[in-house]
Amino acid sequence: MYKSAAVTGYKPHEIGVFNEKHEQLPYLKRALQKALTARIEEWDLSWIVITGQPGVELWAGEAALELKKNEFPDLKLAVLAPFYHQEERFPEPVKVLYQKVWDGADFKDYITKRPYENPSQLRMKNEFIAEKTDTALVLYDEEIEGTPKFFLAAAKKQAGKTDYPLVYVTPDDIEDLIREEHIDGAD
């Protein structure tokens, strides 16, 4: 039904994750993988589309590569960076993850074919991704504002024109997963 899903969400600093060793990061990654798996199975999703920004997008890219390797060999990952060299300002561990996801992607390109010039490139990125995908999976809570609000504005505009479902993964979903795993682990 829906073949391509944009995946986005908070940047690491927006949710208090300042390194890859953060104690809740494995749960967040599993929650993303669980949400992606549900969408793949429910919608016969074949493409995961990210822009490669730090945080949820790169973690989703990593999850998509794992799902492709282990469960869904036909799944494809597209990385559509908003501009050339976006990773130059990323901290070193994020650059490493970006390169891993970029190298593993089935399709990669740049939305604006030039280096960063101004914020309009980011607006164009949001509009482009919303227009070129069938649905979106967003790790976001409307009560905890962050940069995903800009993509959501473009996605909601797209949803007003076409059938474009927005699926949210919230911090509460991650907390539920943590509780569920702790209960299962206690049995």
C-alpha positions as CSV (number, residue, x, y, z in Angstrom):
1,M,0.0,0.0,0.0
2,Y,2.7,2.5,1.0
3,K,6.1,1.8,-0.6
4,S,8.3,4.5,0.9
5,A,8.5,6.0,4.3
6,A,10.4,9.0,5.5
7,V,11.9,8.5,8.9
8,T,13.0,11.4,11.1
9,G,12.9,12.7,14.6
10,Y,14.9,14.3,17.3
11,K,18.5,15.2,17.1
12,P,20.6,13.6,19.9
13,H,20.9,16.8,22.0
14,E,17.1,17.4,21.9
15,I,16.5,14.2,23.8
16,G,19.6,14.3,26.1
17,V,21.7,11.7,24.2
18,F,25.2,13.0,24.1
19,N,27.1,9.9,23.1
20,E,26.5,6.4,21.8
21,K,26.9,4.9,25.3
22,H,23.8,6.6,26.7
23,E,21.9,4.0,28.8
24,Q,18.6,4.5,27.0
25,L,19.9,4.6,23.4
26,P,19.7,0.8,22.9
27,Y,16.0,1.0,23.8
28,L,15.4,3.9,21.5
29,K,17.1,2.0,18.7
30,R,15.0,-1.1,19.4
31,A,11.8,1.0,19.5
32,L,12.7,2.4,16.1
33,Q,13.4,-1.1,14.7
34,K,10.1,-2.3,16.2
35,A,8.2,0.6,14.5
36,L,9.9,0.0,11.2
37,T,9.2,-3.7,11.3
38,A,5.5,-3.0,12.0
39,R,5.4,-0.6,9.0
40,I,7.2,-3.0,6.7
41,E,4.9,-5.9,7.6
42,E,1.7,-3.8,7.7
43,W,2.2,-1.8,4.5
44,D,4.7,-4.0,2.5
45,L,7.1,-1.0,2.8
46,S,10.1,-1.3,0.5
47,W,12.0,2.0,1.0
48,I,13.1,3.7,4.1
49,V,14.1,7.3,3.3
50,I,16.3,9.5,5.6
51,T,18.4,12.7,5.1
52,G,21.2,11.4,7.2
53,Q,20.9,13.9,10.0
54,P,22.3,12.9,13.5
55,G,20.0,11.2,15.9
56,V,16.8,9.4,14.9
57,E,17.6,9.5,11.2
58,L,21.0,7.9,11.4
59,W,19.7,5.4,14.1
60,A,16.8,4.5,11.7
61,G,19.3,4.1,8.9
62,E,21.3,1.8,11.0
63,A,18.1,-0.1,12.0
64,A,17.1,-0.4,8.3
65,L,20.5,-1.9,7.4
66,E,20.1,-4.4,10.2
67,L,16.5,-5.3,9.1
68,K,17.7,-5.7,5.5
69,K,20.5,-8.0,6.6
70,N,18.5,-10.1,9.0
71,E,14.8,-10.1,8.2
72,F,13.8,-8.2,5.1
73,P,16.4,-8.7,2.3
74,D,14.3,-6.7,-0.2
75,L,14.2,-3.6,2.0
76,K,16.0,-0.6,0.5
77,L,17.5,2.4,2.2
78,A,17.8,5.8,0.6
79,V,19.9,8.7,2.0
80,L,19.0,12.0,0.5
81,A,21.3,14.5,2.1
82,P,20.1,18.1,2.0
83,F,23.4,19.5,0.7
84,Y,27.0,18.4,0.0
85,H,29.2,17.6,3.0
86,Q,26.5,17.9,5.7
87,E,28.6,15.6,7.9
88,E,31.6,17.9,8.1
89,R,30.3,19.5,11.3
90,F,29.3,16.2,12.9
91,P,31.3,15.0,15.9
92,E,33.6,12.1,15.0
93,P,31.4,9.2,16.2
94,V,28.5,10.6,14.3
95,K,30.6,11.0,11.1
96,V,31.5,7.3,11.5
97,L,27.9,6.3,11.8
98,Y,26.9,8.6,8.9
99,Q,29.6,7.0,6.7
100,K,28.4,3.5,7.6
101,V,24.8,4.3,6.8
102,W,25.8,6.2,3.6
103,D,27.9,3.3,2.4
104,G,25.2,0.8,3.1
105,A,22.4,2.7,1.4
106,D,20.9,1.4,-1.8
107,F,20.4,4.9,-3.1
108,K,22.2,8.1,-2.1
109,D,22.1,11.6,-3.5
110,Y,21.9,15.3,-2.5
111,I,18.7,17.3,-2.7
112,T,20.5,20.5,-3.4
113,K,23.6,19.9,-5.5
114,R,25.8,22.3,-3.5
115,P,27.3,22.9,-0.1
116,Y,25.3,24.6,2.7
117,E,24.4,28.1,1.8
118,N,21.3,29.0,3.9
119,P,18.4,27.6,5.8
120,S,16.2,27.5,2.7
121,Q,18.0,24.3,1.8
122,L,16.6,22.7,4.9
123,R,13.1,23.8,4.1
124,M,13.5,22.5,0.6
125,K,14.7,19.2,2.1
126,N,11.6,18.8,4.2
127,E,9.2,19.6,1.3
128,F,11.1,17.3,-1.1
129,I,11.1,14.3,1.3
130,A,7.4,14.8,2.1
131,E,6.5,15.0,-1.6
132,K,8.6,12.0,-2.6
133,T,7.5,9.5,0.1
134,D,4.2,7.8,0.8
135,T,4.2,8.1,4.6
136,A,6.3,9.2,7.5
137,L,7.5,7.7,10.7
138,V,8.5,10.4,13.2
139,L,10.0,10.0,16.7
140,Y,8.4,13.1,18.2
141,D,6.1,14.3,21.0
142,E,4.2,17.4,20.1
143,E,4.6,18.6,23.7
144,I,8.4,18.4,23.6
145,E,9.3,20.7,20.7
146,G,12.3,20.1,18.5
147,T,13.6,20.3,15.0
148,P,11.2,17.6,13.7
149,K,8.4,20.2,13.8
150,F,9.8,21.6,10.5
151,F,9.5,18.3,8.7
152,L,6.1,17.8,10.3
153,A,4.8,21.1,8.9
154,A,5.8,19.9,5.4
155,A,4.4,16.4,6.0
156,K,1.0,17.8,7.3
157,K,0.8,20.0,4.2
158,Q,1.4,16.9,2.1
159,A,-1.2,15.0,4.1
160,G,-3.7,17.7,3.2
161,K,-3.2,17.0,-0.5
162,T,-2.8,13.2,-0.5
163,D,-3.2,10.1,1.6
164,Y,0.0,10.6,3.7
165,P,-0.2,8.9,7.1
166,L,2.0,10.2,9.9
167,V,3.0,7.6,12.4
168,Y,4.5,8.8,15.6
169,V,6.9,7.0,18.0
170,T,6.8,8.9,21.2
171,P,9.1,9.0,24.2
172,D,6.3,7.2,26.0
173,D,6.6,4.3,23.5
174,I,10.3,4.0,24.3
175,E,9.5,4.0,28.1
176,D,6.9,1.3,27.5
177,L,9.5,-0.8,25.7
178,I,12.0,-0.3,28.5
179,R,9.3,-1.4,31.0
180,E,8.3,-4.4,28.8
181,E,11.9,-5.6,28.5
182,H,12.5,-5.2,32.2
183,I,9.3,-7.2,33.0
184,D,10.2,-9.9,30.5
185,G,13.8,-10.0,31.8
186,A,12.5,-10.5,35.3
187,D,10.6,-13.7,34.4
